[in-house]
Amino acid sequence: MSASVSTLFLEFSHRKLIDHYWARLPACVAPLTPQQIWWRPNESSNSIGNLLLHLNGNVHQWLVASFNRTPDHRDRPTEFAAQDGPGAGELLDKLGATMQQAYGVLMRLTEADLVANYDIQGYNVTGLEAVYQVVEHFGLHYGQIVYIAKSLTARDLGFYRELDKTGRATGGPVR
């Protein structure tokens, strides 16, 4: 018997969000100094610190609060207004706690949850749309964080060691 589309969607969403993006994020953020965490190239751009606060708010709002049907107390503007704040460890711990909750949500969702409607951040969306939004959104900002970290440190993070010289996977997981 083959897996349902909803099962495949949830399994892939879990792999991308938790096993790929979240699993790699600490490796590029943890070594950074507080100055690097809160550095902005200009006033129109965000720091890694802002992006981590923003990811925490987004994942909690769109996955945790919505599917648990708990009150959402997110203050999105403060995520971007911060000019300095906690270091890498504290920011990663806070986001890690939210990602643990998100993991629990993703592991229990059903097809009924995916087709149900939710009011999130002023939008009426299906559960499928909410999960997709979180994975896509996290991937976008994950890429920005990786770029900023590599720009500031000039180091290869080694995320694709499983690829051979032709760029093909050598038996490792698909990334």
Residue pairs with C-beta under 8 A, 6 or more apart in sequence:
3 11
4 111
6 110
6 111
6 114
6 128
9 114
9 128
9 131
10 106
10 109
10 114
10 131
13 106
13 131
13 132
13 135
14 103
14 106
14 107
16 135
16 139
17 99
17 102
17 106
17 134
17 135
17 138
18 99
18 102
18 103
18 106
20 175
21 138
21 139
21 142
22 95
22 96
22 99
22 138
24 142
24 146
24 157
24 159
25 92
25 95
25 142
25 145
26 92
27 157
27 159
28 145
28 146
28 149
28 150
28 157
29 37
29 48
29 52
29 88
29 91
29 92
29 145
29 149
30 88
30 89
30 92
31 88
31 153
32 48
32 88
32 149
32 152
32 153
34 84
34 87
34 88
36 48
36 149
36 152
36 153
37 47
37 48
37 49
37 52
37 87
37 88
37 91
38 47
38 48
38 49
38 82
38 83
38 84
38 85
39 47
39 48
39 148
39 152
40 46
40 47
40 50
46 54
46 80
46 144
47 148
48 145
48 148
48 149
49 82
49 84
49 85
49 86
49 91
50 79
50 80
50 82
51 141
51 144
51 145
52 91
52 92
52 94
52 95
52 145
53 78
53 79
53 82
53 85
53 91
54 76
54 79
54 80
54 141
55 95
55 137
55 138
55 141
55 142
56 79
56 94
56 95
56 98
57 74
57 75
57 76
57 79
58 134
58 137
58 138
59 95
59 98
59 99
59 102
59 134
59 138
60 72
60 74
60 98
60 101
60 102
61 72
61 74
61 120
61 121
62 120
62 121
62 130
62 133
62 134
62 137
63 101
63 102
63 105
63 106
63 130
63 131
63 134
64 70
64 98
64 101
64 102
64 105
65 71
65 72
65 74
66 72
66 118
66 120
66 130
67 105
67 109
67 113
67 118
67 127
67 130
68 105
72 120
74 121
76 121
85 91
86 94
102 134
106 131
109 127
109 131
113 127
114 126
114 127
114 128
114 131
115 126
115 127
115 128
116 126
116 127
117 124
117 125
117 126
118 124
118 125
118 126
118 127
118 130
120 130
125 133
146 157
146 159
149 157
150 156
150 157
159 175
160 175
162 169
162 170
162 171
162 172
162 173
162 175
163 169
163 170
164 170
169 175
